[in-house]
């Protein structure tokens, strides 16, 4: 990807009112998403007395995350672009749609939103565990890494196709639905193997609150690699130099 598209910093970015508002939007959207998604898993564990995972539990997790992400993206789309995910923000940066400093602000807001959501869940459930993401017994770290790369590639590719592409037209209206659907589908595909994070913030909050860091790097490296590949592929093949139009902050 041509380097000239990547914006490192804009003077005064951190103090611009729109940047601060966008960071707050990311914080609250991520809090909403993680509270509902992680909370659904905690509710399932309570109902089953921490029993073994079942197909019904996987479907419930998929639906909860899909619905919550649809809402989280929708409510912040007009303010911050509705990233709700450090991997999506990284993909946007690679494609030149967000500068580095704003991307860092988004990351901080997303991670804080996830941590606050998990602390709230721990408090409101009377101290129930916010389980960190983990690998199934027969899944290696490299299996999980590839899983996260492929699943996040699908997510960020969908984001580019429905929200970033200047030629998206009316397709942008369904972007939150499409983004929620691809995450829900990928949880059905990968949830039984590595939990199907696709989102470093979603993994970070439970890891902080439970202080469990085993294999945590997988849930950062995989999504970031997948996001970068998706951004490079979509931007170079389908947007290209001739039709690339950097989006305004009101659009992304």
Secondary structure by P-SEA (a helix, b strand, c coil): ccccccccccccccccaaaaaaaaaaaaaaaaaaaaaaaaaaaaaaaaccccccaaaaaaaaaaaaaaaaaaaaaccccccccccaaaaaaaaaaccccaaaaaaaaaaaaaaaaaaaaaaaaaacccccccccccccccaaaaaaaaaaaaaaaaaaaaaccccccccccccaaaaaaaaaaaaaaaaccccccccccaaaaaaaaaaaccccccccccaaaaaaaaaaaaaaaacccccccbbbbccccc
